Amino acid sequence: MTDASPTPHWFKSSYSNNGGNCIEIATNLADTHRAIPIRDSKNPRGPVITVPPNAWNAFITFAAERDA
C-alpha cells in the first residue's frame, strides 16, 4: 500500500550554521508530487512555499554561481 500524501522529510543544508536564518526543504516529494516544499526553520508550523523541482534546481544553480 502506498501513501497518497507522504509526510515531508525536512532537512537543513549542512551550511546552515548562521544563527537560525535558514530554510528547510523536503526533497522526498520531488518525484511523486513534482514539488519541493520550503519552510522557515524558525517556524516549522508556519507557511510552506512549494516550487517545482526545476525551479528549485535553477535557484540552487544561481546561488552556487554567486558563491563561487
PQR file of N, CA, C, O and H, with PARSE charges and radii, in Angstrom:
ATOM      1  N   MET A   1       0.844  -1.168   0.000 -0.4000 1.5000
ATOM      2  CA  MET A   1       0.000   0.000   0.000 -0.0000 2.0000
ATOM      3  C   MET A   1       0.897   1.241   0.000  0.5500 1.7000
ATOM      4  O   MET A   1       1.864   1.308   0.758 -0.5500 1.4000
ATOM      5  N   THR A   2       0.581   2.204  -0.835 -0.4000 1.5000
ATOM      6  CA  THR A   2       1.358   3.432  -0.874 -0.0000 2.0000
ATOM      7  C   THR A   2       0.566   4.562  -0.244  0.5500 1.7000
ATOM      8  O   THR A   2      -0.665   4.580  -0.284 -0.5500 1.4000
ATOM      9  H   THR A   2      -0.205   2.150  -1.450  0.4000 1.0000
ATOM     10  N   ASP A   3       1.288   5.494   0.333 -0.4000 1.5000
ATOM     11  CA  ASP A   3       0.669   6.646   0.961 -0.0000 2.0000
ATOM     12  C   ASP A   3       0.461   7.725  -0.095  0.5500 1.7000
ATOM     13  O   ASP A   3       1.429   8.168  -0.714 -0.5500 1.4000
ATOM     14  H   ASP A   3       2.287   5.479   0.366  0.4000 1.0000
ATOM     15  N   ALA A   4      -0.772   8.156  -0.315 -0.4000 1.5000
ATOM     16  CA  ALA A   4      -1.080   9.158  -1.337 -0.0000 2.0000
ATOM     17  C   ALA A   4      -0.581  10.537  -0.938  0.5500 1.7000
ATOM     18  O   ALA A   4      -0.398  11.400  -1.796 -0.5500 1.4000
ATOM     19  H   ALA A   4      -1.559   7.797   0.188  0.4000 1.0000
ATOM     20  N   SER A   5      -0.360  10.754   0.341 -0.4000 1.5000
ATOM     21  CA  SER A   5       0.101  12.055   0.812 -0.0000 2.0000
ATOM     22  C   SER A   5       1.228  11.852   1.815  0.5500 1.7000
ATOM     23  O   SER A   5       1.018  11.982   3.021 -0.5500 1.4000
ATOM     24  H   SER A   5      -0.508  10.053   1.038  0.4000 1.0000
ATOM     25  N   PRO A   6       2.422  11.535   1.325 -0.5600 1.5000
ATOM     26  CA  PRO A   6       3.523  11.252   2.240  0.2800 2.0000
ATOM     27  C   PRO A   6       3.940  12.483   3.041  0.5500 1.7000
ATOM     28  O   PRO A   6       3.747  13.624   2.621 -0.5500 1.4000
ATOM     29  N   THR A   7       4.504  12.215   4.179 -0.4000 1.5000
ATOM     30  CA  THR A   7       4.997  13.273   5.049 -0.0000 2.0000
ATOM     31  C   THR A   7       6.318  13.806   4.500  0.5500 1.7000
ATOM     32  O   THR A   7       7.197  13.025   4.136 -0.5500 1.4000
ATOM     33  H   THR A   7       4.660  11.288   4.520  0.4000 1.0000
ATOM     34  N   PRO A   8       6.462  15.120   4.439 -0.5600 1.5000
ATOM     35  CA  PRO A   8       7.753  15.672   4.017  0.2800 2.0000
ATOM     36  C   PRO A   8       8.850  15.307   5.019  0.5500 1.7000
ATOM     37  O   PRO A   8       8.626  15.315   6.229 -0.5500 1.4000
ATOM     38  N   HIS A   9      10.019  14.991   4.506 -0.4000 1.5000
ATOM     39  CA  HIS A   9      11.194  14.715   5.333 -0.0000 2.0000
ATOM     40  C   HIS A   9      12.071  15.962   5.278  0.5500 1.7000
ATOM     41  O   HIS A   9      12.904  16.108   4.383 -0.5500 1.4000
ATOM     42  H   HIS A   9      10.200  14.985   3.523  0.4000 1.0000
ATOM     43  N   TRP A  10      11.878  16.851   6.236 -0.4000 1.5000
ATOM     44  CA  TRP A  10      12.533  18.153   6.245 -0.0000 2.0000
ATOM     45  C   TRP A  10      14.003  18.038   6.604  0.5500 1.7000
ATOM     46  O   TRP A  10      14.384  17.222   7.444 -0.5500 1.4000
ATOM     47  H   TRP A  10      11.202  16.733   6.963  0.4000 1.0000
ATOM     48  N   PHE A  11      14.836  18.867   5.959 -0.4000 1.5000
ATOM     49  CA  PHE A  11      16.241  18.955   6.347 -0.0000 2.0000
ATOM     50  C   PHE A  11      16.792  20.332   6.012  0.5500 1.7000
ATOM     51  O   PHE A  11      16.281  21.041   5.144 -0.5500 1.4000
ATOM     52  H   PHE A  11      14.527  19.529   5.277  0.4000 1.0000
ATOM     53  N   LYS A  12      17.854  20.685   6.731 -0.4000 1.5000
ATOM     54  CA  LYS A  12      18.570  21.936   6.505 -0.0000 2.0000
ATOM     55  C   LYS A  12      19.901  21.625   5.835  0.5500 1.7000
ATOM     56  O   LYS A  12      20.441  20.528   5.981 -0.5500 1.4000
ATOM     57  H   LYS A  12      18.268  20.109   7.436  0.4000 1.0000
ATOM     58  N   SER A  13      20.412  22.578   5.115 -0.4000 1.5000
ATOM     59  CA  SER A  13      21.722  22.440   4.493 -0.0000 2.0000
ATOM     60  C   SER A  13      22.792  22.295   5.564  0.5500 1.7000
ATOM     61  O   SER A  13      22.654  22.821   6.668 -0.5500 1.4000
ATOM     62  H   SER A  13      19.973  23.468   4.996  0.4000 1.0000
ATOM     63  N   SER A  14      23.849  21.585   5.234 -0.4000 1.5000
ATOM     64  CA  SER A  14      24.983  21.478   6.155 -0.0000 2.0000
ATOM     65  C   SER A  14      25.689  22.824   6.308  0.5500 1.7000
ATOM     66  O   SER A  14      26.496  22.995   7.222 -0.5500 1.4000
ATOM     67  H   SER A  14      23.962  21.158   4.337  0.4000 1.0000
ATOM     68  N   TYR A  15      25.400  23.770   5.436 -0.4000 1.5000
ATOM     69  CA  TYR A  15      25.975  25.113   5.516 -0.0000 2.0000
ATOM     70  C   TYR A  15      25.143  26.041   6.402  0.5500 1.7000
ATOM     71  O   TYR A  15      25.488  27.213   6.546 -0.5500 1.4000
ATOM     72  H   TYR A  15      24.744  23.631   4.693  0.4000 1.0000
ATOM     73  N   SER A  16      24.080  25.556   6.986 -0.4000 1.5000
ATOM     74  CA  SER A  16      23.148  26.388   7.754 -0.0000 2.0000
ATOM     75  C   SER A  16      23.582  26.560   9.199  0.5500 1.7000
ATOM     76  O   SER A  16      22.886  26.120  10.115 -0.5500 1.4000
ATOM     77  H   SER A  16      23.799  24.603   6.869  0.4000 1.0000
ATOM     78  N   ASN A  17      24.689  27.176   9.404 -0.4000 1.5000
ATOM     79  CA  ASN A  17      25.141  27.491  10.753 -0.0000 2.0000
ATOM     80  C   ASN A  17      25.249  29.003  10.876  0.5500 1.7000
ATOM     81  O   ASN A  17      26.303  29.537  11.222 -0.5500 1.4000
ATOM     82  H   ASN A  17      25.254  27.534   8.660  0.4000 1.0000
ATOM     83  N   ASN A  18      24.142  29.688  10.587 -0.4000 1.5000
ATOM     84  CA  ASN A  18      24.168  31.143  10.511 -0.0000 2.0000
ATOM     85  C   ASN A  18      23.256  31.801  11.539  0.5500 1.7000
ATOM     86  O   ASN A  18      22.670  32.846  11.259 -0.5500 1.4000
ATOM     87  H   ASN A  18      23.286  29.254  10.306  0.4000 1.0000
ATOM     88  N   GLY A  19      23.129  31.222  12.694 -0.4000 1.5000
ATOM     89  CA  GLY A  19      22.310  31.839  13.721 -0.0000 2.0000
ATOM     90  C   GLY A  19      20.821  31.664  13.550  0.5500 1.7000
ATOM     91  O   GLY A  19      20.051  32.433  14.124 -0.5500 1.4000
ATOM     92  H   GLY A  19      23.606  30.372  12.921  0.4000 1.0000
ATOM     93  N   GLY A  20      20.388  30.692  12.790 -0.4000 1.5000
ATOM     94  CA  GLY A  20      18.970  30.413  12.662 -0.0000 2.0000
ATOM     95  C   GLY A  20      18.289  31.026  11.454  0.5500 1.7000
ATOM     96  O   GLY A  20      17.084  30.848  11.275 -0.5500 1.4000
ATOM     97  H   GLY A  20      21.014  30.067  12.323  0.4000 1.0000
ATOM     98  N   ASN A  21      19.018  31.731  10.632 -0.4000 1.5000
ATOM     99  CA  ASN A  21      18.429  32.324   9.427 -0.0000 2.0000
ATOM    100  C   ASN A  21      18.548  31.344   8.273  0.5500 1.7000
ATOM    101  O   ASN A  21      19.385  31.509   7.386 -0.5500 1.4000
ATOM    102  H   ASN A  21      19.997  31.876  10.777  0.4000 1.0000
ATOM    103  N   CYS A  22      17.713  30.336   8.294 -0.4000 1.5000
ATOM    104  CA  CYS A  22      17.817  29.325   7.248 -0.0000 2.0000
ATOM    105  C   CYS A  22      16.432  28.763   6.911  0.5500 1.7000
ATOM    106  O   CYS A  22      15.434  29.042   7.576 -0.5500 1.4000
ATOM    107  H   CYS A  22      17.033  30.201   9.015  0.4000 1.0000
ATOM    108  N   ILE A  23      16.424  27.979   5.872 -0.4000 1.5000
ATOM    109  CA  ILE A  23      15.200  27.318   5.439 -0.0000 2.0000
ATOM    110  C   ILE A  23      15.389  25.820   5.556  0.5500 1.7000
ATOM    111  O   ILE A  23      16.506  25.324   5.700 -0.5500 1.4000
ATOM    112  H   ILE A  23      17.234  27.752   5.332  0.4000 1.0000
ATOM    113  N   GLU A  24      14.283  25.116   5.493 -0.4000 1.5000
ATOM    114  CA  GLU A  24      14.292  23.659   5.416 -0.0000 2.0000
ATOM    115  C   GLU A  24      13.553  23.272   4.144  0.5500 1.7000
ATOM    116  O   GLU A  24      12.593  23.931   3.744 -0.5500 1.4000
ATOM    117  H   GLU A  24      13.375  25.520   5.377  0.4000 1.0000
ATOM    118  N   ILE A  25      14.008  22.207   3.520 -0.4000 1.5000
ATOM    119  CA  ILE A  25      13.334  21.705   2.320 -0.0000 2.0000
ATOM    120  C   ILE A  25      13.050  20.225   2.490  0.5500 1.7000
ATOM    121  O   ILE A  25      13.646  19.558   3.336 -0.5500 1.4000
ATOM    122  H   ILE A  25      14.788  21.672   3.845  0.4000 1.0000
ATOM    123  N   ALA A  26      12.135  19.719   1.680 -0.4000 1.5000
ATOM    124  CA  ALA A  26      11.772  18.296   1.711 -0.0000 2.0000
ATOM    125  C   ALA A  26      11.798  17.780   0.273  0.5500 1.7000
ATOM    126  O   ALA A  26      10.807  17.870  -0.452 -0.5500 1.4000
ATOM    127  H   ALA A  26      11.650  20.261   0.992  0.4000 1.0000
ATOM    128  N   THR A  27      12.937  17.245  -0.120 -0.4000 1.5000
ATOM    129  CA  THR A  27      13.086  16.775  -1.499 -0.0000 2.0000
ATOM    130  C   THR A  27      12.438  15.421  -1.747  0.5500 1.7000
ATOM    131  O   THR A  27      12.355  14.984  -2.895 -0.5500 1.4000
ATOM    132  H   THR A  27      13.742  17.171   0.468  0.4000 1.0000
ATOM    133  N   ASN A  28      11.975  14.746  -0.694 -0.4000 1.5000
ATOM    134  CA  ASN A  28      11.385  13.417  -0.893 -0.0000 2.0000
ATOM    135  C   ASN A  28      10.087  13.448  -1.707  0.5500 1.7000
ATOM    136  O   ASN A  28       9.634  12.403  -2.174 -0.5500 1.4000
ATOM    137  H   ASN A  28      12.043  15.101   0.238  0.4000 1.0000
ATOM    138  N   LEU A  29       9.487  14.618  -1.883 -0.4000 1.5000
ATOM    139  CA  LEU A  29       8.249  14.713  -2.657 -0.0000 2.0000
ATOM    140  C   LEU A  29       8.485  15.089  -4.120  0.5500 1.7000
ATOM    141  O   LEU A  29       7.535  15.192  -4.896 -0.5500 1.4000
ATOM    142  H   LEU A  29       9.855  15.467  -1.504  0.4000 1.0000
ATOM    143  N   ALA A  30       9.738  15.294  -4.494 -0.4000 1.5000
ATOM    144  CA  ALA A  30      10.040  15.751  -5.852 -0.0000 2.0000
ATOM    145  C   ALA A  30       9.559  14.769  -6.917  0.5500 1.7000
ATOM    146  O   ALA A  30       8.938  15.182  -7.897 -0.5500 1.4000
ATOM    147  H   ALA A  30      10.510  15.211  -3.863  0.4000 1.0000
ATOM    148  N   ASP A  31       9.830  13.501  -6.743 -0.4000 1.5000
ATOM    149  CA  ASP A  31       9.457  12.515  -7.765 -0.0000 2.0000
ATOM    150  C   ASP A  31       7.964  12.192  -7.772  0.5500 1.7000
ATOM    151  O   ASP A  31       7.354  12.090  -8.836 -0.5500 1.4000
ATOM    152  H   ASP A  31      10.334  13.166  -5.947  0.4000 1.0000
ATOM    153  N   THR A  32       7.388  12.033  -6.606 -0.4000 1.5000
ATOM    154  CA  THR A  32       5.989  11.609  -6.534 -0.0000 2.0000
ATOM    155  C   THR A  32       4.992  12.747  -6.716  0.5500 1.7000
ATOM    156  O   THR A  32       3.908  12.545  -7.264 -0.5500 1.4000
ATOM    157  H   THR A  32       7.884  12.116  -5.741  0.4000 1.0000
ATOM    158  N   HIS A  33       5.356  13.943  -6.256 -0.4000 1.5000
ATOM    159  CA  HIS A  33       4.419  15.065  -6.306 -0.0000 2.0000
ATOM    160  C   HIS A  33       4.908  16.224  -7.180  0.5500 1.7000
ATOM    161  O   HIS A  33       4.221  17.232  -7.339 -0.5500 1.4000
ATOM    162  H   HIS A  33       6.236  14.107  -5.811  0.4000 1.0000
ATOM    163  N   ARG A  34       6.097  16.060  -7.737 -0.4000 1.5000
ATOM    164  CA  ARG A  34       6.692  17.127  -8.563 -0.0000 2.0000
ATOM    165  C   ARG A  34       6.684  18.442  -7.798  0.5500 1.7000
ATOM    166  O   ARG A  34       6.318  19.484  -8.340 -0.5500 1.4000
ATOM    167  H   ARG A  34       6.655  15.241  -7.608  0.4000 1.0000
ATOM    168  N   ALA A  35       7.092  18.386  -6.533 -0.4000 1.5000
ATOM    169  CA  ALA A  35       7.061  19.563  -5.670 -0.0000 2.0000
ATOM    170  C   ALA A  35       8.206  19.521  -4.664  0.5500 1.7000
ATOM    171  O   ALA A  35       8.587  18.460  -4.172 -0.5500 1.4000
ATOM    172  H   ALA A  35       7.390  17.540  -6.092  0.4000 1.0000
ATOM    173  N   ILE A  36       8.747  20.712  -4.371 -0.4000 1.5000
ATOM    174  CA  ILE A  36       9.742  20.875  -3.316 -0.0000 2.0000
ATOM    175  C   ILE A  36       9.145  21.846  -2.300  0.5500 1.7000
ATOM    176  O   ILE A  36       9.087  23.047  -2.564 -0.5500 1.4000
ATOM    177  H   ILE A  36       8.438  21.575  -4.771  0.4000 1.0000
ATOM    178  N   PRO A  37       8.699  21.348  -1.139 -0.5600 1.5000
ATOM    179  CA  PRO A  37       8.203  22.251  -0.106  0.2800 2.0000
ATOM    180  C   PRO A  37       9.381  22.933   0.605  0.5500 1.7000
ATOM    181  O   PRO A  37      10.424  22.321   0.835 -0.5500 1.4000
ATOM    182  N   ILE A  38       9.190  24.211   0.945 -0.4000 1.5000
ATOM    183  CA  ILE A  38      10.219  25.018   1.604 -0.0000 2.0000
ATOM    184  C   ILE A  38       9.555  25.735   2.770  0.5500 1.7000
ATOM    185  O   ILE A  38       8.451  26.263   2.634 -0.5500 1.4000
ATOM    186  H   ILE A  38       8.343  24.709   0.757  0.4000 1.0000
ATOM    187  N   ARG A  39      10.234  25.755   3.928 -0.4000 1.5000
ATOM    188  CA  ARG A  39       9.689  26.457   5.087 -0.0000 2.0000
ATOM    189  C   ARG A  39      10.816  27.124   5.871  0.5500 1.7000
ATOM    190  O   ARG A  39      11.991  26.798   5.704 -0.5500 1.4000
ATOM    191  H   ARG A  39      11.130  25.326   4.038  0.4000 1.0000
ATOM    192  N   ASP A  40      10.432  28.058   6.721 -0.4000 1.5000
ATOM    193  CA  ASP A  40      11.350  28.750   7.615 -0.0000 2.0000
ATOM    194  C   ASP A  40      11.657  27.819   8.785  0.5500 1.7000
ATOM    195  O   ASP A  40      10.738  27.348   9.456 -0.5500 1.4000
ATOM    196  H   ASP A  40       9.477  28.323   6.856  0.4000 1.0000
ATOM    197  N   SER A  41      12.922  27.553   9.033 -0.4000 1.5000
ATOM    198  CA  SER A  41      13.282  26.621  10.104 -0.0000 2.0000
ATOM    199  C   SER A  41      12.916  27.152  11.488  0.5500 1.7000
ATOM    200  O   SER A  41      12.757  26.365  12.421 -0.5500 1.4000
ATOM    201  H   SER A  41      13.668  27.936   8.488  0.4000 1.0000
ATOM    202  N   LYS A  42      12.780  28.452  11.638 -0.4000 1.5000
ATOM    203  CA  LYS A  42      12.398  29.022  12.926 -0.0000 2.0000
ATOM    204  C   LYS A  42      10.905  28.889  13.194  0.5500 1.7000
ATOM    205  O   LYS A  42      10.464  29.061  14.330 -0.5500 1.4000
ATOM    206  H   LYS A  42      12.909  29.092  10.880  0.4000 1.0000
ATOM    207  N   ASN A  43      10.128  28.587  12.168 -0.4000 1.5000
ATOM    208  CA  ASN A  43       8.675  28.496  12.297 -0.0000 2.0000
ATOM    209  C   ASN A  43       8.171  27.252  11.558  0.5500 1.7000
ATOM    210  O   ASN A  43       7.495  27.372  10.536 -0.5500 1.4000
ATOM    211  H   ASN A  43      10.487  28.448  11.245  0.4000 1.0000
ATOM    212  N   PRO A  44       8.493  26.063  12.066 -0.5600 1.5000
ATOM    213  CA  PRO A  44       8.146  24.837  11.348  0.2800 2.0000
ATOM    214  C   PRO A  44       6.642  24.590  11.180  0.5500 1.7000
ATOM    215  O   PRO A  44       6.245  23.797  10.326 -0.5500 1.4000
ATOM    216  N   ARG A  45       5.823  25.241  11.962 -0.4000 1.5000
ATOM    217  CA  ARG A  45       4.367  25.101  11.809 -0.0000 2.0000
ATOM    218  C   ARG A  45       3.766  26.225  10.973  0.5500 1.7000
ATOM    219  O   ARG A  45       2.552  26.297  10.786 -0.5500 1.4000
ATOM    220  H   ARG A  45       6.146  25.884  12.655  0.4000 1.0000
ATOM    221  N   GLY A  46       4.629  27.095  10.476 -0.4000 1.5000
ATOM    222  CA  GLY A  46       4.179  28.236   9.679 -0.0000 2.0000
ATOM    223  C   GLY A  46       3.924  27.862   8.226  0.5500 1.7000
ATOM    224  O   GLY A  46       3.822  26.684   7.886 -0.5500 1.4000
ATOM    225  H   GLY A  46       5.616  27.036  10.627  0.4000 1.0000
ATOM    226  N   PRO A  47       3.822  28.875   7.377 -0.5600 1.5000
ATOM    227  CA  PRO A  47       3.506  28.634   5.969  0.2800 2.0000
ATOM    228  C   PRO A  47       4.610  27.876   5.237  0.5500 1.7000
ATOM    229  O   PRO A  47       5.782  27.934   5.610 -0.5500 1.4000
ATOM    230  N   VAL A  48       4.213  27.177   4.206 -0.4000 1.5000
ATOM    231  CA  VAL A  48       5.124  26.412   3.358 -0.0000 2.0000
ATOM    232  C   VAL A  48       4.956  26.906   1.929  0.5500 1.7000
ATOM    233  O   VAL A  48       3.840  27.043   1.430 -0.5500 1.4000
ATOM    234  H   VAL A  48       3.261  27.130   3.904  0.4000 1.0000
ATOM    235  N   ILE A  49       6.076  27.170   1.285 -0.4000 1.5000
ATOM    236  CA  ILE A  49       6.080  27.507  -0.136 -0.0000 2.0000
ATOM    237  C   ILE A  49       6.425  26.234  -0.883  0.5500 1.7000
ATOM    238  O   ILE A  49       7.318  25.497  -0.466 -0.5500 1.4000
ATOM    239  H   ILE A  49       6.983  27.059   1.691  0.4000 1.0000
ATOM    240  N   THR A  50       5.743  25.967  -1.965 -0.4000 1.5000
ATOM    241  CA  THR A  50       6.040  24.786  -2.778 -0.0000 2.0000
ATOM    242  C   THR A  50       6.405  25.233  -4.184  0.5500 1.7000
ATOM    243  O   THR A  50       5.681  26.002  -4.816 -0.5500 1.4000
ATOM    244  H   THR A  50       5.018  26.566  -2.304  0.4000 1.0000
ATOM    245  N   VAL A  51       7.550  24.735  -4.665 -0.4000 1.5000
ATOM    246  CA  VAL A  51       8.009  25.068  -6.017 -0.0000 2.0000
ATOM    247  C   VAL A  51       8.261  23.779  -6.787  0.5500 1.7000
ATOM    248  O   VAL A  51       8.517  22.739  -6.181 -0.5500 1.4000
ATOM    249  H   VAL A  51       8.139  24.110  -4.151  0.4000 1.0000
ATOM    250  N   PRO A  52       8.191  23.835  -8.120 -0.5600 1.5000
ATOM    251  CA  PRO A  52       8.518  22.648  -8.910  0.2800 2.0000
ATOM    252  C   PRO A  52      10.017  22.350  -8.829  0.5500 1.7000
ATOM    253  O   PRO A  52      10.816  23.266  -8.631 -0.5500 1.4000
ATOM    254  N   PRO A  53      10.402  21.096  -8.977 -0.5600 1.5000
ATOM    255  CA  PRO A  53      11.818  20.738  -8.887  0.2800 2.0000
ATOM    256  C   PRO A  53      12.717  21.532  -9.844  0.5500 1.7000
ATOM    257  O   PRO A  53      13.841  21.876  -9.477 -0.5500 1.4000
ATOM    258  N   ASN A  54      12.253  21.827 -11.046 -0.4000 1.5000
ATOM    259  CA  ASN A  54      13.117  22.572 -11.969 -0.0000 2.0000
ATOM    260  C   ASN A  54      13.371  23.994 -11.469  0.5500 1.7000
ATOM    261  O   ASN A  54      14.450  24.538 -11.702 -0.5500 1.4000
ATOM    262  H   ASN A  54      11.341  21.548 -11.344  0.4000 1.0000
ATOM    263  N   ALA A  55      12.412  24.601 -10.795 -0.4000 1.5000
ATOM    264  CA  ALA A  55      12.623  25.936 -10.225 -0.0000 2.0000
ATOM    265  C   ALA A  55      13.614  25.869  -9.067  0.5500 1.7000
ATOM    266  O   ALA A  55      14.464  26.750  -8.933 -0.5500 1.4000
ATOM    267  H   ALA A  55      11.535  24.160 -10.605  0.4000 1.0000
ATOM    268  N   TRP A  56      13.519  24.847  -8.234 -0.4000 1.5000
ATOM    269  CA  TRP A  56      14.469  24.679  -7.127 -0.0000 2.0000
ATOM    270  C   TRP A  56      15.877  24.469  -7.679  0.5500 1.7000
ATOM    271  O   TRP A  56      16.832  25.065  -7.181 -0.5500 1.4000
ATOM    272  H   TRP A  56      12.828  24.131  -8.343  0.4000 1.0000
ATOM    273  N   ASN A  57      16.013  23.627  -8.703 -0.4000 1.5000
ATOM    274  CA  ASN A  57      17.328  23.390  -9.299 -0.0000 2.0000
ATOM    275  C   ASN A  57      17.910  24.670  -9.893  0.5500 1.7000
ATOM    276  O   ASN A  57      19.109  24.915  -9.767 -0.5500 1.4000
ATOM    277  H   ASN A  57      15.238  23.143  -9.107  0.4000 1.0000
ATOM    278  N   ALA A  58      17.086  25.483 -10.534 -0.4000 1.5000
ATOM    279  CA  ALA A  58      17.557  26.758 -11.088 -0.0000 2.0000
ATOM    280  C   ALA A  58      18.027  27.684  -9.967  0.5500 1.7000
ATOM    281  O   ALA A  58      19.040  28.367 -10.119 -0.5500 1.4000
ATOM    282  H   ALA A  58      16.111  25.283 -10.637  0.4000 1.0000
ATOM    283  N   PHE A  59      17.308  27.718  -8.847 -0.4000 1.5000
ATOM    284  CA  PHE A  59      17.709  28.540  -7.712 -0.0000 2.0000
ATOM    285  C   PHE A  59      19.047  28.074  -7.150  0.5500 1.7000
ATOM    286  O   PHE A  59      19.922  28.897  -6.884 -0.5500 1.4000
ATOM    287  H   PHE A  59      16.485  27.163  -8.723  0.4000 1.0000
ATOM    288  N   ILE A  60      19.218  26.770  -6.966 -0.4000 1.5000
ATOM    289  CA  ILE A  60      20.463  26.228  -6.425 -0.0000 2.0000
ATOM    290  C   ILE A  60      21.634  26.547  -7.363  0.5500 1.7000
ATOM    291  O   ILE A  60      22.715  26.911  -6.900 -0.5500 1.4000
ATOM    292  H   ILE A  60      18.507  26.101  -7.183  0.4000 1.0000
ATOM    293  N   THR A  61      21.427  26.415  -8.655 -0.4000 1.5000
ATOM    294  CA  THR A  61      22.470  26.757  -9.633 -0.0000 2.0000
ATOM    295  C   THR A  61      22.838  28.230  -9.526  0.5500 1.7000
ATOM    296  O   THR A  61      24.018  28.582  -9.498 -0.5500 1.4000
ATOM    297  H   THR A  61      20.549  26.120  -9.032  0.4000 1.0000
ATOM    298  N   PHE A  62      21.824  29.088  -9.468 -0.4000 1.5000
ATOM    299  CA  PHE A  62      22.040  30.534  -9.342 -0.0000 2.0000
ATOM    300  C   PHE A  62      22.834  30.846  -8.069  0.5500 1.7000
ATOM    301  O   PHE A  62      23.796  31.613  -8.114 -0.5500 1.4000
ATOM    302  H   PHE A  62      20.866  28.801  -9.491  0.4000 1.0000
ATOM    303  N   ALA A  63      22.441  30.261  -6.941 -0.4000 1.5000
ATOM    304  CA  ALA A  63      23.113  30.518  -5.668 -0.0000 2.0000
ATOM    305  C   ALA A  63      24.560  30.016  -5.693  0.5500 1.7000
ATOM    306  O   ALA A  63      25.454  30.688  -5.179 -0.5500 1.4000
ATOM    307  H   ALA A  63      21.660  29.639  -6.904  0.4000 1.0000
ATOM    308  N   ALA A  64      24.792  28.864  -6.276 -0.4000 1.5000
ATOM    309  CA  ALA A  64      26.147  28.315  -6.344 -0.0000 2.0000
ATOM    310  C   ALA A  64      27.063  29.198  -7.201  0.5500 1.7000
ATOM    311  O   ALA A  64      28.241  29.368  -6.888 -0.5500 1.4000
ATOM    312  H   ALA A  64      24.065  28.319  -6.694  0.4000 1.0000
ATOM    313  N   GLU A  65      26.519  29.747  -8.266 -0.4000 1.5000
ATOM    314  CA  GLU A  65      27.314  30.644  -9.116 -0.0000 2.0000
ATOM    315  C   GLU A  65      27.694  31.918  -8.376  0.5500 1.7000
ATOM    316  O   GLU A  65      28.776  32.460  -8.599 -0.5500 1.4000
ATOM    317  H   GLU A  65      25.561  29.609  -8.520  0.4000 1.0000
ATOM    318  N   ARG A  66      26.825  32.403  -7.503 -0.4000 1.5000
ATOM    319  CA  ARG A  66      27.102  33.624  -6.746 -0.0000 2.0000
ATOM    320  C   ARG A  66      28.083  33.377  -5.620  0.5500 1.7000
ATOM    321  O   ARG A  66      28.767  34.299  -5.174 -0.5500 1.4000
ATOM    322  H   ARG A  66      25.945  31.962  -7.321  0.4000 1.0000
ATOM    323  N   ASP A  67      28.158  32.132  -5.153 -0.4000 1.5000
ATOM    324  CA  ASP A  67      29.016  31.769  -4.036 -0.0000 2.0000
ATOM    325  C   ASP A  67      30.439  31.470  -4.491  0.5500 1.7000
ATOM    326  O   ASP A  67      31.359  31.444  -3.673 -0.5500 1.4000
ATOM    327  H   ASP A  67      27.602  31.384  -5.515  0.4000 1.0000
ATOM    328  N   ALA A  68      30.625  31.247  -5.770 -0.4000 1.5000
ATOM    329  CA  ALA A  68      31.939  30.834  -6.296 -0.0000 2.0000
ATOM    330  C   ALA A  68      32.970  31.949  -6.251  0.5500 1.7000
ATOM    331  O   ALA A  68      34.114  31.748  -6.658 -0.5500 1.4000
ATOM    332  H   ALA A  68      29.878  31.268  -6.435  0.4000 1.0000
TER
END
